Each structure stands twice: as structure tokens, then as C-alpha cells.
Amino acid sequence: MFALSFGAVHIPLVAYLVLEALRGSWDWSTFLALLVATVVGSGFAIAGLAGLLAPVAVATRGLRALRDGVDCEDIPTGGPDMAGELLESVAHALRSTSARLDELKDLALTDPLTGLLNRRGFAEVLGQDPKASGTLAVLDGDRFKQVNDSLGHAEGDRLLRTLADRLKDRTRPQDIAARWGGDEFVVFFKDTSVEEAGRILKRIQLSLRFRPIAKLDGRPVSFSVGLAPIADSSIETVEAAVRNADAEMYGSKRGQQMVEA
């Protein structure tokens, strides 16, 4: 495009040079006037092309940012010309695609039943702060399988959603709660000791006793819990903490079952 414009601007000068060569005479004043006019015209042509191509450059940067998965700059509103229409079309496509990608990311990181994070979401959010420390809790529903068997899966799903809501209501914004799978949940209490995390979960257990979300054989359905400290959020540390908390939780569950028997 630049080459075409450059050549078009120089046609008068080239034509004059050919004509003077055929005539065998030179009018230097006319030649200099044409030369200056050609240079000025070339400058205006280049400036005009740069202005016309600016929207294309903005659109290209936006598409490149979308391709690379980074936040793209706000695309300005285009004018009524073809370049403006192109800019507006690209802006619309970018907004729609970005919104869809965000939606898909949320779906990939969120448990659809409870609205909590899933395992992948928990690992991703926790991994955003590599130096995070605190306490990791593993929660497992008591007799949830019996609820499914006795009251139906719809009631079991309601039970899981309600327990997830209790966790959301009783934890802080800096804490991270997730559904680990089945009727098992994990909660990371940031900058919290094992003792304090235990007290928070004890209050949730008491709320389930006095405001039960379901009853089985006349007794409120609750959960067992295991706790483990975390010094950082590395994969190895988190996996070890989950294993330790899981072991403690199942030990607590076995002890509770023996007492009930």
C-alpha cells in the first residue's frame, strides 16, 4: 500500500522527466517545483496512510492479546468509514470472546452444584500466593450416603449446597473453600492457626446441630473434620497437608462411629 501510494505520487515527476528527456531540454525551476510538490505530497500520503492503518494496528494488538491470553487494551470507537467499521467489528468480537473465555474459565474452576471452587480452582487460587500459610481443613459429610439412599439424591444435592452456603457464610474473604469431590470439602484458612481454624469449624458444626440442614433418624446431619498446618502453597506442601488432614478426619469419623455404636 505504501509502495503504491509512493509510486502514484511520483507519477507527475517521472512523466515530466521523461518529457524533458525526449525534448532534450531542462527547465530546472519547473523540475524543482515538481520535486518539492512530490516530497510534500509523499509526506501527506504517508501521514494519511498511517492514520488509516492506525485502527488496523489497534485491532491487531487486540487480537494478539486475545491469542496470548492477556488483557487487551480498550479499543476506541471507530468512525463511519471502512476502517472504523473494521475496528468496531473487532472490538465486538474481542468483547464477546473475552466474556466467553471468562465464563468458560469460571466453569472450569467452579463446582456446578455448590458454586464453590473445584479441585483445580482451589489449586489455582491458592497457587496465586506462593508464600501463603495457615491451616488446611478437610471436611467429610457424616452419613451423607445414607441421606442419598433414604431421602433421595435430590435431597443429598440440597444438603451439599446448603453445607457449601454455611461454609461461605462462616469463612472470611481471604479463606478459600472448595468442594473436593463427593461429600468432601476443603477449606484453607489463611494466616490462621490450627486451633483457631478448629474453633471456626466447631461453630459451623454447632450451627448444623441447632439449625440442622437435614435430619436422619432424628439426628442432625453434620460433618467430620481434619486439620493440618501449611507453611506455603507449593503443590508438595498442599498435597501433604491434605493427606494429613484427611487421615485426622477419618480418625475422628471412626471415633465418632464407635461412640454412636
C-alpha positions as CSV (number, residue, x, y, z in Angstrom):
1,M,0.0,0.0,0.0
2,F,2.8,2.4,0.8
3,A,4.6,1.5,-2.4
4,L,1.5,2.0,-4.4
5,S,0.9,5.4,-2.9
6,F,4.6,6.4,-3.2
7,G,4.5,5.4,-6.9
8,A,1.3,7.3,-7.6
9,V,2.6,10.5,-6.0
10,H,5.7,10.3,-8.2
11,I,3.9,9.8,-11.5
12,P,3.9,13.6,-12.4
13,L,7.6,13.9,-11.6
14,V,8.5,10.8,-13.6
15,A,6.3,12.0,-16.5
16,Y,8.0,15.4,-16.5
17,L,11.5,13.8,-16.5
18,V,10.5,11.6,-19.5
19,L,9.1,14.5,-21.4
20,E,12.2,16.7,-20.8
21,A,14.4,13.8,-21.8
22,L,12.5,13.4,-25.1
23,R,12.6,17.2,-25.7
24,G,16.3,17.3,-24.9
25,S,15.9,20.4,-22.7
26,W,15.6,21.0,-18.9
27,D,13.5,23.6,-17.1
28,W,15.1,23.4,-13.7
29,S,12.7,25.7,-12.0
30,T,9.8,23.5,-13.0
31,F,11.7,20.4,-12.0
32,L,12.4,21.8,-8.5
33,A,8.8,22.8,-8.1
34,L,7.6,19.4,-9.1
35,L,10.2,17.8,-6.8
36,V,9.1,19.8,-3.8
37,A,5.5,19.1,-4.5
38,T,6.2,15.4,-4.8
39,V,8.1,15.3,-1.5
40,V,5.3,17.2,0.3
41,G,2.7,15.0,-1.4
42,S,4.6,11.9,-0.3
43,G,4.6,13.2,3.3
44,F,0.8,13.8,3.3
45,A,0.3,10.4,1.7
46,I,2.4,8.6,4.3
47,A,0.6,10.5,7.1
48,G,-2.8,9.7,5.7
49,L,-2.0,6.0,5.3
50,A,-0.6,5.9,8.8
51,G,-3.9,7.4,10.1
52,L,-5.9,4.9,8.0
53,L,-3.9,1.9,9.2
54,A,-3.9,3.0,12.9
55,P,-7.3,1.2,13.6
56,V,-5.9,-1.9,11.9
57,A,-2.8,-1.7,14.2
58,V,-5.1,-1.4,17.3
59,A,-7.3,-4.3,16.2
60,T,-4.2,-6.4,15.5
61,R,-2.8,-5.7,19.0
62,G,-6.2,-6.6,20.5
63,L,-6.3,-9.9,18.6
64,R,-2.8,-10.7,19.5
65,A,-3.5,-10.1,23.2
66,L,-6.5,-12.4,22.9
67,R,-4.4,-15.0,21.3
68,D,-1.8,-14.8,24.1
69,G,-4.4,-14.8,26.8
70,V,-3.5,-11.4,28.3
71,D,-5.8,-8.4,28.9
72,C,-6.2,-6.3,25.8
73,E,-6.5,-2.6,25.7
74,D,-9.8,-0.9,25.3
75,I,-10.4,-0.4,21.6
76,P,-11.7,3.1,20.7
77,T,-14.9,3.7,18.8
78,G,-14.2,3.8,15.1
79,G,-15.5,6.3,12.6
80,P,-18.1,5.9,9.9
81,D,-15.6,4.7,7.3
82,M,-14.5,1.2,6.5
83,A,-11.6,1.3,8.9
84,G,-14.0,2.4,11.7
85,E,-16.4,-0.5,10.8
86,L,-13.5,-2.9,11.0
87,L,-12.4,-1.5,14.4
88,E,-16.0,-1.8,15.8
89,S,-16.3,-5.3,14.5
90,V,-13.0,-6.4,16.0
91,A,-13.9,-4.7,19.3
92,H,-17.3,-6.5,19.4
93,A,-15.6,-9.8,18.6
94,L,-13.0,-9.3,21.3
95,R,-15.6,-8.4,24.0
96,S,-17.7,-11.3,23.1
97,T,-14.8,-13.8,23.0
98,S,-13.2,-12.4,26.2
99,A,-16.5,-12.7,28.1
100,R,-17.0,-16.3,26.8
101,L,-13.5,-17.2,27.8
102,D,-14.0,-15.8,31.3
103,E,-17.2,-17.7,31.5
104,L,-15.6,-21.0,30.4
105,K,-12.7,-20.4,32.9
106,D,-15.2,-19.9,35.7
107,L,-17.0,-23.1,34.7
108,A,-13.6,-25.0,34.6
109,L,-12.7,-23.8,38.1
110,T,-16.1,-24.0,39.8
111,D,-18.2,-26.8,41.1
112,P,-21.6,-26.5,39.3
113,L,-23.6,-27.9,42.2
114,T,-22.4,-25.9,45.1
115,G,-20.8,-22.8,43.4
116,L,-17.6,-23.4,45.4
117,L,-14.2,-23.9,43.7
118,N,-13.4,-27.4,42.5
119,R,-10.0,-29.0,43.0
120,R,-8.5,-27.3,40.0
121,G,-9.9,-23.9,41.1
122,F,-8.7,-24.4,44.6
123,A,-5.1,-25.2,43.4
124,E,-5.1,-22.3,41.0
125,V,-6.4,-19.7,43.6
126,L,-4.1,-20.9,46.3
127,G,-1.2,-21.0,44.0
128,Q,-1.6,-17.3,43.3
129,D,0.1,-16.6,46.6
130,P,3.1,-18.9,46.8
131,K,4.0,-17.8,50.4
132,A,0.5,-18.3,51.8
133,S,0.5,-20.0,55.2
134,G,-2.3,-21.1,57.5
135,T,-4.4,-24.1,58.2
136,L,-6.0,-26.5,55.7
137,A,-9.2,-28.3,56.8
138,V,-10.7,-31.4,55.2
139,L,-14.4,-31.9,55.8
140,D,-16.4,-35.0,55.1
141,G,-20.1,-35.3,55.5
142,D,-21.4,-37.7,58.1
143,R,-24.0,-40.2,56.8
144,F,-24.5,-38.3,53.5
145,K,-24.6,-41.6,51.7
146,Q,-27.5,-42.6,53.9
147,V,-29.2,-39.4,53.1
148,N,-29.0,-40.2,49.4
149,D,-30.1,-43.8,50.0
150,S,-33.0,-42.9,52.3
151,L,-34.2,-39.4,51.1
152,G,-33.0,-39.4,47.5
153,H,-30.3,-37.8,45.5
154,A,-32.2,-34.5,45.2
155,E,-32.1,-34.2,49.0
156,G,-28.5,-35.1,49.0
157,D,-27.7,-32.4,46.5
158,R,-29.7,-29.9,48.6
159,L,-27.7,-30.9,51.6
160,L,-24.4,-30.3,49.8
161,R,-25.5,-26.9,48.5
162,T,-26.6,-25.9,52.0
163,L,-23.4,-27.0,53.6
164,A,-21.5,-25.1,51.0
165,D,-23.6,-22.0,51.8
166,R,-22.7,-22.4,55.5
167,L,-19.0,-22.6,54.7
168,K,-19.3,-19.4,52.6
169,D,-21.2,-17.6,55.3
170,R,-18.8,-18.6,58.1
171,T,-15.5,-18.1,56.4
172,R,-13.6,-14.9,55.7
173,P,-13.0,-13.4,52.2
174,Q,-9.3,-14.4,52.4
175,D,-10.2,-18.0,53.1
176,I,-10.6,-20.5,50.2
177,A,-13.3,-23.1,50.3
178,A,-13.7,-25.8,47.7
179,R,-15.6,-29.0,47.0
180,W,-13.0,-31.7,46.8
181,G,-15.3,-34.4,45.5
182,G,-18.5,-36.2,46.6
183,D,-19.4,-35.0,50.1
184,E,-15.8,-33.9,50.9
185,F,-14.8,-30.3,51.1
186,V,-11.5,-28.4,51.8
187,V,-11.0,-25.0,53.4
188,F,-7.8,-23.0,53.6
189,F,-7.8,-20.6,56.5
190,K,-5.1,-18.0,55.6
191,D,-2.8,-16.8,58.4
192,T,-4.8,-18.9,60.9
193,S,-3.6,-21.4,63.5
194,V,-4.9,-24.9,63.7
195,E,-6.6,-24.0,67.0
196,E,-8.4,-21.0,65.6
197,A,-9.4,-22.9,62.4
198,G,-10.8,-25.6,64.7
199,R,-12.9,-23.1,66.6
200,I,-14.3,-21.7,63.4
201,L,-15.3,-25.1,62.2
202,K,-16.7,-26.1,65.6
203,R,-19.1,-23.1,65.4
204,I,-20.2,-24.4,62.0
205,Q,-20.8,-27.8,63.4
206,L,-22.8,-26.3,66.3
207,S,-24.9,-24.3,63.7
208,L,-25.7,-27.6,62.0
209,R,-26.8,-29.1,65.3
210,F,-29.1,-26.2,66.3
211,R,-30.1,-25.3,62.8
212,P,-29.9,-28.6,61.0
213,I,-29.8,-28.7,57.3
214,A,-31.2,-32.3,57.4
215,K,-32.0,-35.0,59.9
216,L,-31.6,-38.7,59.6
217,D,-33.1,-41.0,62.3
218,G,-34.0,-37.8,64.2
219,R,-30.3,-36.7,64.4
220,P,-28.9,-33.7,62.6
221,V,-26.5,-34.4,59.7
222,S,-23.1,-32.8,60.2
223,F,-19.5,-33.4,59.1
224,S,-16.2,-34.7,60.4
225,V,-13.1,-32.6,60.1
226,G,-9.3,-32.9,60.0
227,L,-6.8,-30.1,60.2
228,A,-3.2,-29.6,59.1
229,P,-0.9,-26.6,59.1
230,I,0.5,-25.2,55.8
231,A,3.8,-23.2,55.6
232,D,3.5,-22.4,51.9
233,S,1.2,-23.1,49.0
234,S,3.5,-25.3,46.9
235,I,2.0,-28.4,45.4
236,E,4.0,-30.8,47.6
237,T,3.1,-28.9,50.8
238,V,-0.6,-28.8,49.9
239,E,-0.8,-32.5,49.0
240,A,1.0,-33.4,52.2
241,A,-1.4,-31.2,54.2
242,V,-4.4,-32.8,52.5
243,R,-3.2,-36.3,53.3
244,N,-2.5,-35.4,57.0
245,A,-5.9,-33.6,57.4
246,D,-7.6,-36.5,55.6
247,A,-6.0,-39.1,58.0
248,E,-7.1,-37.0,61.0
249,M,-10.6,-36.6,59.7
250,Y,-11.1,-40.3,59.1
251,G,-9.7,-41.0,62.6
252,S,-12.2,-38.6,64.0
253,K,-15.0,-40.2,61.9
254,R,-14.1,-43.7,63.2
255,G,-14.0,-42.5,66.7
256,Q,-17.4,-40.9,66.3
257,Q,-18.9,-44.1,64.8
258,M,-17.6,-46.1,67.7
259,V,-19.2,-43.8,70.2
260,E,-22.5,-43.9,68.3
261,A,-22.3,-47.7,68.2
